[in-house]
Amino acid sequence: MAFPLQYSSICVVLLAFLFTTFPFPIQGEFIEEVCDETVELKAICLEILRNDSRSSSENLEVLSHIAIDMSVQNATGLSSYIQSLANKVTDPQVKVRVLGCVVNTDDAFLHITQAKQLVETKQYGPAKEKASLANLALSTCDNSFLLPLAIEPIELKQATNRLKSLLVIFYVITSLLG
């Protein structure tokens, strides 16, 4: 059964209105909007989320899995790496602080793995709290070089900053989940 010309015209006008009023999101626009929430970490956020094939689903739950998986991956072996840095340090005051960072990163790793377990059971509030605790443990490491002032090894600073950035991204995503 054919529609009269006037009904076809109305349908075309209605569809044109809908497409211009409610545009479909451009692929990646969703990730861009999520990463806008991370403010100064936007570039890192875009990098980690866009480089994971799972992000094509444009789903916050999937993005939370990507962020926590990257955090776990970054935290795995971090305390061993920091231990190897401590072995190279000759200044006894700096060495003690770097060894303290081994303990801090072990604590952070524990909180991150717990956050991953919580995300898998969709407990986003507690997962967010675990991410905060992990970030606090890493900040404790960095802050140990402030008083009395000591030079933090650059490799240590870079490693903890990268992981803290990933945790902030995870925190933002889980906050958006509720």
PyRosetta script that sets phi, psi and omega in degrees:
from pyrosetta import init, pose_from_sequence

init()
pose = pose_from_sequence("MAFPLQYSSICVVLLAFLFTTFPFPIQGEFIEEVCDETVELKAICLEILRNDSRSSSENLEVLSHIAIDMSVQNATGLSSYIQSLANKVTDPQVKVRVLGCVVNTDDAFLHITQAKQLVETKQYGPAKEKASLANLALSTCDNSFLLPLAIEPIELKQATNRLKSLLVIFYVITSLLG")
pose.set_psi(1, 128.1)
pose.set_omega(1, -178.2)
pose.set_phi(2, -90.7)
pose.set_psi(2, 144.6)
pose.set_omega(2, 175.7)
pose.set_phi(3, -85.7)
pose.set_psi(3, 144.2)
pose.set_omega(3, 175.1)
pose.set_phi(4, -61.9)
pose.set_psi(4, 154.9)
pose.set_omega(4, -176.6)
pose.set_phi(5, -56.0)
pose.set_psi(5, -37.9)
pose.set_omega(5, -177.5)
pose.set_phi(6, -66.4)
pose.set_psi(6, -34.5)
pose.set_omega(6, 177.2)
pose.set_phi(7, -69.1)
pose.set_psi(7, -38.8)
pose.set_omega(7, 177.5)
pose.set_phi(8, -63.1)
pose.set_psi(8, -41.6)
pose.set_omega(8, 179.3)
pose.set_phi(9, -64.2)
pose.set_psi(9, -41.7)
pose.set_omega(9, 178.9)
pose.set_phi(10, -63.3)
pose.set_psi(10, -42.4)
pose.set_omega(10, 178.7)
pose.set_phi(11, -61.7)
pose.set_psi(11, -43.1)
pose.set_omega(11, 179.5)
pose.set_phi(12, -62.9)
pose.set_psi(12, -44.9)
pose.set_omega(12, 179.8)
pose.set_phi(13, -64.1)
pose.set_psi(13, -43.5)
pose.set_omega(13, 179.7)
pose.set_phi(14, -62.6)
pose.set_psi(14, -45.5)
pose.set_omega(14, 178.3)
pose.set_phi(15, -63.3)
pose.set_psi(15, -41.3)
pose.set_omega(15, 178.1)
pose.set_phi(16, -61.6)
pose.set_psi(16, -41.6)
pose.set_omega(16, 178.0)
pose.set_phi(17, -62.4)
pose.set_psi(17, -46.3)
pose.set_omega(17, -179.3)
pose.set_phi(18, -62.1)
pose.set_psi(18, -42.3)
pose.set_omega(18, -178.6)
pose.set_phi(19, -68.7)
pose.set_psi(19, -30.5)
pose.set_omega(19, 179.4)
pose.set_phi(20, -86.8)
pose.set_psi(20, -27.7)
pose.set_omega(20, -179.8)
pose.set_phi(21, -83.2)
pose.set_psi(21, -39.9)
pose.set_omega(21, -178.2)
pose.set_phi(22, -122.9)
pose.set_psi(22, 75.3)
pose.set_omega(22, -177.2)
pose.set_phi(23, -67.2)
pose.set_psi(23, 146.2)
pose.set_omega(23, 175.5)
pose.set_phi(24, -70.8)
pose.set_psi(24, 141.1)
pose.set_omega(24, -178.6)
pose.set_phi(25, -64.5)
pose.set_psi(25, 138.4)
pose.set_omega(25, 176.3)
pose.set_phi(26, -74.0)
pose.set_psi(26, 140.9)
pose.set_omega(26, -179.4)
pose.set_phi(27, -55.1)
pose.set_psi(27, 129.7)
pose.set_omega(27, -179.2)
pose.set_phi(28, 95.6)
pose.set_psi(28, -18.3)
pose.set_omega(28, 179.5)
pose.set_phi(29, -64.0)
pose.set_psi(29, -38.1)
pose.set_omega(29, 178.9)
pose.set_phi(30, -60.9)
pose.set_psi(30, -47.1)
pose.set_omega(30, 179.2)
pose.set_phi(31, -63.5)
pose.set_psi(31, -40.6)
pose.set_omega(31, 178.4)
pose.set_phi(32, -59.0)
pose.set_psi(32, -43.9)
pose.set_omega(32, 179.9)
pose.set_phi(33, -64.7)
pose.set_psi(33, -40.9)
pose.set_omega(33, 178.1)
pose.set_phi(34, -64.1)
pose.set_psi(34, -46.4)
pose.set_omega(34, -177.2)
pose.set_phi(35, -69.4)
pose.set_psi(35, -23.2)
pose.set_omega(35, 174.3)
pose.set_phi(36, -58.7)
pose.set_psi(36, -29.8)
pose.set_omega(36, -179.1)
pose.set_phi(37, -72.1)
pose.set_psi(37, -16.7)
pose.set_omega(37, -177.5)
pose.set_phi(38, -90.0)
pose.set_psi(38, 1.7)
pose.set_omega(38, 175.9)
pose.set_phi(39, 50.8)
pose.set_psi(39, -107.1)
pose.set_omega(39, -172.9)
pose.set_phi(40, -73.2)
pose.set_psi(40, -6.6)
pose.set_omega(40, 178.1)
pose.set_phi(41, -100.0)
pose.set_psi(41, 13.0)
pose.set_omega(41, -174.0)
pose.set_phi(42, -56.4)
pose.set_psi(42, -43.3)
pose.set_omega(42, -177.6)
pose.set_phi(43, -62.8)
pose.set_psi(43, -43.3)
pose.set_omega(43, 178.5)
pose.set_phi(44, -67.0)
pose.set_psi(44, -42.1)
pose.set_omega(44, 178.8)
pose.set_phi(45, -57.9)
pose.set_psi(45, -49.7)
pose.set_omega(45, 179.4)
pose.set_phi(46, -60.5)
pose.set_psi(46, -41.5)
pose.set_omega(46, -178.9)
pose.set_phi(47, -61.0)
pose.set_psi(47, -51.1)
pose.set_omega(47, -175.1)
pose.set_phi(48, -71.5)
pose.set_psi(48, -35.9)
pose.set_omega(48, -177.8)
pose.set_phi(49, -76.9)
pose.set_psi(49, -40.0)
pose.set_omega(49, -178.6)
pose.set_phi(50, -73.3)
pose.set_psi(50, -26.1)
pose.set_omega(50, -177.4)
pose.set_phi(51, -83.7)
pose.set_psi(51, 0.1)
pose.set_omega(51, 178.8)
pose.set_phi(52, -106.1)
pose.set_psi(52, 126.6)
pose.set_omega(52, -176.3)
pose.set_phi(53, -62.1)
pose.set_psi(53, -23.6)
pose.set_omega(53, 180.0)
pose.set_phi(54, -67.5)
pose.set_psi(54, -21.0)
pose.set_omega(54, -175.4)
pose.set_phi(55, -70.3)
pose.set_psi(55, -11.9)
pose.set_omega(55, -179.5)
pose.set_phi(56, -64.8)
pose.set_psi(56, -18.6)
pose.set_omega(56, 179.3)
pose.set_phi(57, -73.7)
pose.set_psi(57, -16.1)
pose.set_omega(57, 179.6)
pose.set_phi(58, 49.5)
pose.set_psi(58, 58.2)
pose.set_omega(58, -177.6)
pose.set_phi(59, -130.9)
pose.set_psi(59, 129.7)
pose.set_omega(59, -178.1)
pose.set_phi(60, -59.2)
pose.set_psi(60, -38.4)
pose.set_omega(60, 179.2)
pose.set_phi(61, -61.9)
pose.set_psi(61, -41.7)
pose.set_omega(61, 178.0)
pose.set_phi(62, -64.7)
pose.set_psi(62, -42.0)
pose.set_omega(62, 179.1)
pose.set_phi(63, -63.4)
pose.set_psi(63, -35.4)
pose.set_omega(63, 177.4)
pose.set_phi(64, -65.5)
pose.set_psi(64, -37.8)
pose.set_omega(64, 177.0)
pose.set_phi(65, -64.9)
pose.set_psi(65, -41.6)
pose.set_omega(65, 179.0)
pose.set_phi(66, -61.6)
pose.set_psi(66, -47.3)
pose.set_omega(66, -177.2)
pose.set_phi(67, -64.7)
pose.set_psi(67, -42.2)
pose.set_omega(67, -179.3)
pose.set_phi(68, -72.8)
pose.set_psi(68, -35.6)
pose.set_omega(68, 176.7)
pose.set_phi(69, -61.9)
pose.set_psi(69, -41.4)
pose.set_omega(69, 177.4)
pose.set_phi(70, -66.0)
pose.set_psi(70, -36.0)
pose.set_omega(70, 178.0)
pose.set_phi(71, -66.0)
pose.set_psi(71, -44.7)
pose.set_omega(71, 177.9)
pose.set_phi(72, -61.4)
pose.set_psi(72, -45.7)
pose.set_omega(72, -179.9)
pose.set_phi(73, -59.2)
pose.set_psi(73, -43.5)
pose.set_omega(73, 179.8)
pose.set_phi(74, -69.0)
pose.set_psi(74, -35.3)
pose.set_omega(74, -177.8)
pose.set_phi(75, -78.8)
pose.set_psi(75, -25.6)
pose.set_omega(75, -179.0)
pose.set_phi(76, -64.3)
pose.set_psi(76, 122.5)
pose.set_omega(76, 179.1)
pose.set_phi(77, 81.2)
pose.set_psi(77, 0.1)
pose.set_omega(77, -178.1)
pose.set_phi(78, -64.7)
pose.set_psi(78, -42.1)
pose.set_omega(78, -179.1)
pose.set_phi(79, -66.5)
pose.set_psi(79, -34.4)
pose.set_omega(79, 175.5)
pose.set_phi(80, -64.7)
pose.set_psi(80, -41.2)
pose.set_omega(80, 177.8)
pose.set_phi(81, -61.9)
pose.set_psi(81, -43.8)
pose.set_omega(81, -179.4)
pose.set_phi(82, -67.9)
pose.set_psi(82, -35.8)
pose.set_omega(82, 175.0)
pose.set_phi(83, -60.2)
pose.set_psi(83, -41.6)
pose.set_omega(83, 178.5)
pose.set_phi(84, -65.6)
pose.set_psi(84, -34.0)
pose.set_omega(84, 175.1)
pose.set_phi(85, -65.8)
pose.set_psi(85, -41.0)
pose.set_omega(85, 179.8)
pose.set_phi(86, -61.2)
pose.set_psi(86, -36.4)
pose.set_omega(86, -180.0)
pose.set_phi(87, -65.0)
pose.set_psi(87, -23.4)
pose.set_omega(87, -178.9)
pose.set_phi(88, -90.3)
pose.set_psi(88, -16.6)
pose.set_omega(88, -176.1)
pose.set_phi(89, -76.3)
pose.set_psi(89, 133.5)
pose.set_omega(89, -179.8)
pose.set_phi(90, -100.0)
pose.set_psi(90, -27.5)
pose.set_omega(90, 179.4)
pose.set_phi(91, -73.8)
pose.set_psi(91, 118.3)
pose.set_omega(91, -176.2)
pose.set_phi(92, -60.0)
pose.set_psi(92, -36.0)
pose.set_omega(92, 179.9)
pose.set_phi(93, -67.2)
pose.set_psi(93, -39.5)
pose.set_omega(93, 178.8)
pose.set_phi(94, -70.8)
pose.set_psi(94, -39.9)
pose.set_omega(94, -178.7)
pose.set_phi(95, -59.3)
pose.set_psi(95, -43.9)
pose.set_omega(95, 179.3)
pose.set_phi(96, -59.8)
pose.set_psi(96, -41.0)
pose.set_omega(96, -179.2)
pose.set_phi(97, -69.4)
pose.set_psi(97, -40.1)
pose.set_omega(97, 178.2)
pose.set_phi(98, -64.5)
pose.set_psi(98, -40.4)
pose.set_omega(98, 177.1)
pose.set_phi(99, -64.3)
pose.set_psi(99, -34.2)
pose.set_omega(99, 173.8)
pose.set_phi(100, -62.7)
pose.set_psi(100, -33.7)
pose.set_omega(100, 178.4)
pose.set_phi(101, -67.7)
pose.set_psi(101, -27.3)
pose.set_omega(101, 175.4)
pose.set_phi(102, -61.5)
pose.set_psi(102, -45.6)
pose.set_omega(102, 178.0)
pose.set_phi(103, -63.3)
pose.set_psi(103, -44.0)
pose.set_omega(103, 179.5)
pose.set_phi(104, -60.5)
pose.set_psi(104, -42.8)
pose.set_omega(104, -179.0)
pose.set_phi(105, -72.4)
pose.set_psi(105, -30.0)
pose.set_omega(105, 172.8)
pose.set_phi(106, -63.1)
pose.set_psi(106, -43.7)
pose.set_omega(106, 177.1)
pose.set_phi(107, -61.4)
pose.set_psi(107, -44.8)
pose.set_omega(107, 179.8)
pose.set_phi(108, -60.4)
pose.set_psi(108, -43.9)
pose.set_omega(108, -179.6)
pose.set_phi(109, -60.6)
pose.set_psi(109, -42.2)
pose.set_omega(109, 178.1)
pose.set_phi(110, -59.6)
pose.set_psi(110, -47.0)
pose.set_omega(110, 179.8)
pose.set_phi(111, -64.3)
pose.set_psi(111, -37.8)
pose.set_omega(111, -179.5)
pose.set_phi(112, -67.2)
pose.set_psi(112, -42.9)
pose.set_omega(112, 179.2)
pose.set_phi(113, -66.8)
pose.set_psi(113, -34.4)
pose.set_omega(113, 175.7)
pose.set_phi(114, -67.3)
pose.set_psi(114, -39.0)
pose.set_omega(114, 177.3)
pose.set_phi(115, -61.5)
pose.set_psi(115, -40.6)
pose.set_omega(115, 178.8)
pose.set_phi(116, -61.5)
pose.set_psi(116, -44.2)
pose.set_omega(116, 178.6)
pose.set_phi(117, -62.0)
pose.set_psi(117, -39.8)
pose.set_omega(117, 179.9)
pose.set_phi(118, -67.6)
pose.set_psi(118, -37.8)
pose.set_omega(118, 177.7)
pose.set_phi(119, -64.5)
pose.set_psi(119, -38.6)
pose.set_omega(119, -179.6)
pose.set_phi(120, -63.3)
pose.set_psi(120, -24.9)
pose.set_omega(120, 177.0)
pose.set_phi(121, -104.6)
pose.set_psi(121, 15.2)
pose.set_omega(121, 175.9)
pose.set_phi(122, 60.3)
pose.set_psi(122, 33.7)
pose.set_omega(122, 175.7)
pose.set_phi(123, -100.0)
pose.set_psi(123, 77.8)
pose.set_omega(123, -170.1)
pose.set_phi(124, -73.1)
pose.set_psi(124, -34.9)
pose.set_omega(124, 178.2)
pose.set_phi(125, -61.5)
pose.set_psi(125, -54.6)
pose.set_omega(125, 177.1)
pose.set_phi(126, -62.7)
pose.set_psi(126, -33.0)
pose.set_omega(126, 177.7)
pose.set_phi(127, -64.3)
pose.set_psi(127, -40.4)
pose.set_omega(127, 178.3)
pose.set_phi(128, -63.2)
pose.set_psi(128, -40.2)
pose.set_omega(128, 178.0)
pose.set_phi(129, -63.5)
pose.set_psi(129, -40.6)
pose.set_omega(129, 178.2)
pose.set_phi(130, -64.8)
pose.set_psi(130, -37.2)
pose.set_omega(130, 177.0)
pose.set_phi(131, -64.2)
pose.set_psi(131, -39.1)
pose.set_omega(131, 177.6)
pose.set_phi(132, -63.7)
pose.set_psi(132, -41.7)
pose.set_omega(132, 178.6)
pose.set_phi(133, -65.2)
pose.set_psi(133, -39.0)
pose.set_omega(133, 177.3)
pose.set_phi(134, -63.8)
pose.set_psi(134, -43.2)
pose.set_omega(134, 179.1)
pose.set_phi(135, -64.0)
pose.set_psi(135, -38.3)
pose.set_omega(135, 177.7)
pose.set_phi(136, -63.2)
pose.set_psi(136, -42.6)
pose.set_omega(136, 178.7)
pose.set_phi(137, -61.3)
pose.set_psi(137, -41.8)
pose.set_omega(137, 179.0)
pose.set_phi(138, -68.8)
pose.set_psi(138, -36.8)
pose.set_omega(138, 177.4)
pose.set_phi(139, -67.2)
pose.set_psi(139, -34.9)
pose.set_omega(139, 176.3)
pose.set_phi(140, -59.8)
pose.set_psi(140, -40.8)
pose.set_omega(140, 175.8)
pose.set_phi(141, -59.2)
pose.set_psi(141, -54.3)
pose.set_omega(141, -178.0)
pose.set_phi(142, -60.7)
pose.set_psi(142, -40.7)
pose.set_omega(142, -177.3)
pose.set_phi(143, -69.8)
pose.set_psi(143, -20.4)
pose.set_omega(143, -179.7)
pose.set_phi(144, -65.6)
pose.set_psi(144, -14.1)
pose.set_omega(144, 179.8)
pose.set_phi(145, -93.3)
pose.set_psi(145, 0.8)
pose.set_omega(145, -176.5)
pose.set_phi(146, -83.9)
pose.set_psi(146, -47.6)
pose.set_omega(146, -177.2)
pose.set_phi(147, -131.9)
pose.set_psi(147, 124.3)
pose.set_omega(147, -17.3)
pose.set_phi(148, -63.2)
pose.set_psi(148, 149.7)
pose.set_omega(148, -174.2)
pose.set_phi(149, -58.0)
pose.set_psi(149, 131.6)
pose.set_omega(149, 175.9)
pose.set_phi(150, -145.7)
pose.set_psi(150, 154.3)
pose.set_omega(150, -178.8)
pose.set_phi(151, -83.5)
pose.set_psi(151, 118.1)
pose.set_omega(151, 177.5)
pose.set_phi(152, -77.9)
pose.set_psi(152, 129.8)
pose.set_omega(152, 177.6)
pose.set_phi(153, -55.5)
pose.set_psi(153, 132.6)
pose.set_omega(153, -175.4)
pose.set_phi(154, -59.1)
pose.set_psi(154, -36.9)
pose.set_omega(154, 179.4)
pose.set_phi(155, -63.1)
pose.set_psi(155, -37.2)
pose.set_omega(155, 178.1)
pose.set_phi(156, -67.0)
pose.set_psi(156, -46.6)
pose.set_omega(156, -179.9)
pose.set_phi(157, -59.9)
pose.set_psi(157, -44.4)
pose.set_omega(157, -179.7)
pose.set_phi(158, -63.8)
pose.set_psi(158, -42.2)
pose.set_omega(158, -178.6)
pose.set_phi(159, -65.6)
pose.set_psi(159, -44.6)
pose.set_omega(159, -179.1)
pose.set_phi(160, -71.0)
pose.set_psi(160, -36.7)
pose.set_omega(160, 178.4)
pose.set_phi(161, -63.6)
pose.set_psi(161, -41.8)
pose.set_omega(161, 179.5)
pose.set_phi(162, -60.7)
pose.set_psi(162, -47.6)
pose.set_omega(162, -178.8)
pose.set_phi(163, -66.8)
pose.set_psi(163, -40.1)
pose.set_omega(163, 177.1)
pose.set_phi(164, -61.8)
pose.set_psi(164, -38.0)
pose.set_omega(164, 178.0)
pose.set_phi(165, -62.7)
pose.set_psi(165, -44.6)
pose.set_omega(165, 178.7)
pose.set_phi(166, -62.1)
pose.set_psi(166, -38.9)
pose.set_omega(166, 179.6)
pose.set_phi(167, -68.0)
pose.set_psi(167, -36.8)
pose.set_omega(167, 176.5)
pose.set_phi(168, -64.3)
pose.set_psi(168, -42.4)
pose.set_omega(168, 178.2)
pose.set_phi(169, -61.1)
pose.set_psi(169, -45.3)
pose.set_omega(169, 177.3)
pose.set_phi(170, -60.3)
pose.set_psi(170, -43.9)
pose.set_omega(170, 180.0)
pose.set_phi(171, -59.2)
pose.set_psi(171, -45.3)
pose.set_omega(171, -179.8)
pose.set_phi(172, -62.2)
pose.set_psi(172, -45.4)
pose.set_omega(172, -178.6)
pose.set_phi(173, -63.7)
pose.set_psi(173, -44.9)
pose.set_omega(173, -179.9)
pose.set_phi(174, -67.8)
pose.set_psi(174, -29.3)
pose.set_omega(174, 175.0)
pose.set_phi(175, -64.9)
pose.set_psi(175, -38.0)
pose.set_omega(175, 178.2)
pose.set_phi(176, -68.1)
pose.set_psi(176, -24.7)
pose.set_omega(176, 178.7)
pose.set_phi(177, -77.5)
pose.set_psi(177, -16.6)
pose.set_omega(177, 176.6)
pose.set_phi(178, 112.3)
pose.dump_pdb("model.pdb")
